[in-house]
Amino acid sequence: MPEILDSYTFNNGAVAKNRLAVAPMTHWSSDPQGHATAEELAYIRPRAEGFGLFIAAATAVNAQSRAFVGEPNACTDGDIAHLKKVADTIHAGGALAILQLHHGGKETLADATEGLGVVAPSADAEKNAREITPAEIRQTIADFGAAARRAMAAGFDGVEIHGANNYLLQQFVSPHHNHRTDEYGGSLENRLRFPLAVLDSVQAACQDNPRFIIGYRLTPEEAFEDGITMTDTLALVEALARRKPQYIHISLQGFYNKARRGADENRTRLDILHEALAGTGVALIGVGGLRTPAQAIEAFRTGVVEFAAIGLGVLANPDFALRVADGDFSRIREIDLTQNAAFYQMPPKLWEKMPWFVR
Ligand SMILES: Cc1cc2nc3c(=O)[nH]c(=O)nc-3n(C[C@H](O)[C@H](O)[C@H](O)COP(=O)(O)O)c2cc1C
């Protein structure tokens, strides 16, 4: 059996049955209240089979945070019963259920903010975003904690704080997006203050359940000249690790991508971050371009991650993890845009987006 099928015990004692994770993927398919639909659950169910972790789609923590039509909500206690359907569906497949907690920041849909307006660390005229106020910052920190508590009440095994992909938390870390002059902007220490406060809030909200898994997903570098570098990311990772979350998940297009700036450019980002986390007890999840079981097994064998996450490979192959286990790779497929939603057991709204992702 490949080592990727070995179980993993997190630093809080929670156990994942293997090292394969479904990457968080937005499906645009919740109802207008942000509640799970039958087609969303039908899409999740087969894909939770055989995976150790299933990280559910980016889910809004408050009315100011929705960046997608059909985004799931964890904004009020009324959402708990609906979130429970997602957790139950994942558990029926056998994976641990992790809910990704999300705030879109300047990428939020203005129409979805219930009149509150789009907020970002600093105003951005192009995005029609205004500067988030200190009171809203404090409220948002509390809202992440409340959303985590709702995920716990709904039966999820953990939450992943979405600090990646250009959304609010990353916008705070980024000198490109964050031009604040208060304690949340300027120095690196100040730029990390908000994301770290979010982690603190989530940990405090979940402290009654010591086996609850808390992860943090981040994008390690930005392409902008004044964007996030590996130097910033290493500082963030060190500060996160000091708080002993269960894992850190690096959002990458390519698992083997090398550092661009602020660290050894001859080494992969994951190799560098693996070294940074050595001895901390915090697991590292890597992702990016692992489209076949063979590629996932090979990536895991590099030894730089505790989990390999799979995105498009799971969209194309709902039975991806089962094929890793039985070694039959003969029917593994890629997304073929001449096919249709039903062929891949995907909600139609998710299928409509495939041309954006498959090039
Ligand atoms: C349809 C789709 C939706 C995605 N939605 C999210 C999301 O909600 N949250 C997130 O952190 N990443 C999201 N991603 C990024 C994936 O988690 C993953 O990092 C990326 O697809 C690279 O992995 P892959 O090459 O295995 O697909 C999404 C990707 C796809 C294809």
The ligand as a Tripos MOL2 file, in Angstrom:
@<TRIPOS>MOLECULE
LIG
   31    33     1     0     0
SMALL
NO_CHARGES

@<TRIPOS>ATOM
      1 C1        -13.8720   24.8340   -9.2070 C.3       1 LIG1
      2 C2        -12.8550   25.2710   -8.2060 C.ar      1 LIG1
      3 C3        -13.2750   25.9500   -7.0800 C.ar      1 LIG1
      4 C4        -12.3410   26.3390   -6.0900 C.ar      1 LIG1
      5 N1        -12.7820   26.9320   -4.9430 N.ar      1 LIG1
      6 C5        -11.9170   27.1580   -3.9240 C.ar      1 LIG1
      7 C6        -12.3870   27.5440   -2.6360 C.ar      1 LIG1
      8 O1        -13.5860   27.6600   -2.3810 O.2       1 LIG1
      9 N2        -11.4510   27.7730   -1.6770 N.ar      1 LIG1
     10 C7        -10.1020   27.6380   -1.9050 C.ar      1 LIG1
     11 O2         -9.3010   27.8600   -1.0040 O.2       1 LIG1
     12 N3         -9.6500   27.2180   -3.1170 N.ar      1 LIG1
     13 C8        -10.5160   26.9400   -4.1040 C.ar      1 LIG1
     14 N4        -10.0440   26.4260   -5.2910 N.ar      1 LIG1
     15 C9         -8.6200   26.0930   -5.4390 C.3       1 LIG1
     16 C10        -8.3840   24.6120   -5.1090 C.3       1 LIG1
     17 O3         -8.6210   24.3470   -3.7360 O.3       1 LIG1
     18 C11        -6.9560   24.1490   -5.4650 C.3       1 LIG1
     19 O4         -6.0390   24.8570   -4.6700 O.3       1 LIG1
     20 C12        -6.6120   24.3810   -6.9310 C.3       1 LIG1
     21 O5         -7.6500   23.9180   -7.7640 O.3       1 LIG1
     22 C13        -5.3000   23.6670   -7.3200 C.3       1 LIG1
     23 O6         -5.4140   22.2760   -7.1460 O.3       1 LIG1
     24 P1         -5.6680   21.2740   -8.4070 P.3       1 LIG1
     25 O7         -4.5890   21.5580   -9.3910 O.co2     1 LIG1
     26 O8         -5.6080   19.9050   -7.8080 O.co2     1 LIG1
     27 O9         -7.0370   21.5960   -8.9630 O.co2     1 LIG1
     28 C14       -10.9640   26.0630   -6.2800 C.ar      1 LIG1
     29 C15       -10.5590   25.3940   -7.4470 C.ar      1 LIG1
     30 C16       -11.4830   24.9740   -8.3740 C.ar      1 LIG1
     31 C17       -11.0230   24.2060   -9.5830 C.3       1 LIG1
@<TRIPOS>BOND
     1     1     2 1
     2     2     3 ar
     3     2    30 ar
     4     3     4 ar
     5     4     5 ar
     6     4    28 ar
     7     5     6 ar
     8     6     7 ar
     9     6    13 1
    10     7     8 2
    11     7     9 ar
    12     9    10 ar
    13    10    11 2
    14    10    12 ar
    15    12    13 ar
    16    13    14 ar
    17    14    15 1
    18    14    28 ar
    19    15    16 1
    20    16    17 1
    21    16    18 1
    22    18    19 1
    23    18    20 1
    24    20    21 1
    25    20    22 1
    26    22    23 1
    27    23    24 1
    28    24    25 2
    29    24    26 1
    30    24    27 1
    31    28    29 ar
    32    29    30 ar
    33    30    31 1
@<TRIPOS>SUBSTRUCTURE
     1 LIG1         1 GROUP 0 **** ****
